[in-house]
Amino acid sequence: MTNLLRLVKLIYNIGMIINDLNDFQLIKYLLNKEYMLQKDLSDKLNEKTGKTTKPGNFSAKLKREYLTYRELRQICDILGYDLIIQKREKTT
């Protein structure tokens, strides 16, 4: 199954199950949904954190799947999303 097909199957009206997505796929999905470039997100993240990470380094960090939970929370805040952790329903 291709990544795009998997992504389409995971999207629901109320939310999104992200268990099967890597950092890069998740952030790219959110950026596309918000019509924002990765460079713009990197710039806003730098403003929020006071750091000076170059867009290329940020991109490499996403591709290496080296995003911290704190960075994910900050990115979600910038893009206007909440992180919700929900217990899975048991399957029989």
N, C-alpha and C positions, 0 to 999 in steps of 0.2 A: 504494500500500500504506500503510495507516495505521501510525503509530508503534507502537501496541500490538501489531499483527500482526507487525511487523518485530521487536519485542522478543521476542515469543513464539517466533518462528522462530530467534532467536539463542541461546536458552537451551539448554544441554546438561546432562547429568547430572554431568559432571566439572568444568565450568567455564562460562565465558560469553565470547563474542566481543564486544568492546565497540567495535570499529572504527567502527560506524555510529551509535553513540549519542553525543549531546552530553553535556556535563557534567551538566546538569540531569536528563536522563533516567537517566543512570547513578546519580547520587546518590539520586534518588527511588526507583529500583529497589532499591538496597541498603537504604535506610531502610525501605521496605515489607517487605522480606525480614526485617529485624531488628526490626520493630514499633517503630520509633523515629520521633519527630517531628523535622522539620527544625529546629525551635527547640531541641530537646534536643541535637541534633548541634552546632548553633552554640554552645551553652553549653559543651559538652564541648571543642570546638575552642578556645574562648577560654581555658578552664582549661589546656589542653595548651600553648598558645602564649603565654599571658600577655597576650593582646590583649583588647580590649573591643569587638569587632565586634557590632553589633546584628543580631538575626535577620533583619530586613528587608533590611539591607545584604548579608548573606550570601546571602539568596535572590536578590537582584538580581545579585550576582556570578555565581551559578550560571546564571541565565537569560541573562546576557550572554556566557556561556561564557568567563569570565575566571579560571578556577580554575588555580592553578599546580600544577606537578608535586609540589612540597613539600606543598601543602595536600591534594592527592589522597592522597599517602602517609600524611599524618596522619589523614585521614578513614578510610582503610582500616584503619589501626592502631586507631583508636577503635572501629570496627565489627567488628574481628576478621578482616580479610581481608588477603591477601597480593597484591601486584602481581607478576605473572609476565609477562615479555616472552619470547615464543616466536617463532622464525622460522617463517614460513608455509611450508606444503608447496607445492611447485610444482604447478601444474595444467597438464595437457597439452592 
